[in-house]
Amino acid sequence: MTMFVDGSSKKDPDGRRAAAYAVVTLQKVLEAQPLPLGTTSQKAELTALTRALHLAKNKRANIYTDSKYAFLIAHSHAAIWKERGFLTTKGSPICNASHITKLLEAIPLPKEVAILHCRGHQAARDKIAQGNNLADQVARQTALQREVAPLLVLETSFIPKYTKAETRALLAQEGTQTHPSGWITLHEKLVLPEQQAITIIKQIHDALHIGPRALLNFLSPLFSPLHLRQAIQTVHRSCLTCATISPQGGLRPPPRNPPAERTSARSRLADNPAGSCSPQHHLASSHPVPTPVIGLG
């Protein structure tokens, strides 16, 4: 299968940054979802590519993106940063670490995949330009919707459940909305169901393993303050990984290997930019020429 992905992040008529992603083929839209307000273009692009890899699970696929950022992340950058513990040379966490982690986890899912870069917003009528333009249009249109997208750090089968008393109390407040996905938002932020708050925050925490302050800063644009701070503190105190590896809960680089092993690791990384992916998961590079794993048909 051949897919085209795009992420959009633009200011809406109210001045808020509306975002969405789209995964399409030449024939149809496979998936398109709005993302939380304030989502950056880079995060939207990474989300689009990650979702395409999930949709291509156990299949042979070409995935085209016009995002040079997502393309390079999928090649060598993500694997290198993973070895460094997702830290910059100054020791601070890199941008979009959680999204990059999800992308790395998704790369081995297809049976065989080529991630290819294409130029965006082209007037040409070839199939690649058509597919890319369709993904761009769908992502832009979807960004204007108001439905809350499912959080990618949560299990796809997760359904929020509010008690009747919670629902009544929330609906009595101005700025409350209900959504088909089951979520309730207050002033456009997700409200944690009281009985599921620990479960939700634990799933998010286990994907990141960062300290309570960093996690609160990360989740505050998405979640209402109701139950949030207390749930974060409870989950952090009970996390054995954070207590053992990093008392402060911050991101830390993994132990360094002996020099000989570091050299061989770099060699393997150069041969296979996807890191742990098998040879069948070759990621088409920009040099000399990207090679699709299947024809466009």
Secondary structure as UniProt FT lines:
FT   STRAND          2..11
FT   TURN            13..14
FT   STRAND          17..24
FT   STRAND          29..35
FT   TURN            37..38
FT   HELIX           41..55
FT   STRAND          60..65
FT   HELIX           68..72
FT   HELIX           73..77
FT   HELIX           78..83
FT   TURN            84..85
FT   TURN            89..90
FT   TURN            95..96
FT   HELIX           97..106
FT   TURN            107..108
FT   STRAND          112..117
FT   HELIX           127..143
FT   TURN            152..153
FT   TURN            156..157
FT   HELIX           164..171
FT   TURN            174..175
FT   STRAND          176..178
FT   TURN            180..181
FT   STRAND          184..186
FT   TURN            187..188
FT   STRAND          189..190
FT   HELIX           194..196
FT   HELIX           197..208
FT   HELIX           212..219
FT   TURN            220..222
FT   TURN            226..227
FT   HELIX           228..237
FT   HELIX           240..245
FT   TURN            247..248
FT   HELIX           259..271
FT   TURN            273..274
FT   HELIX           279..281
//
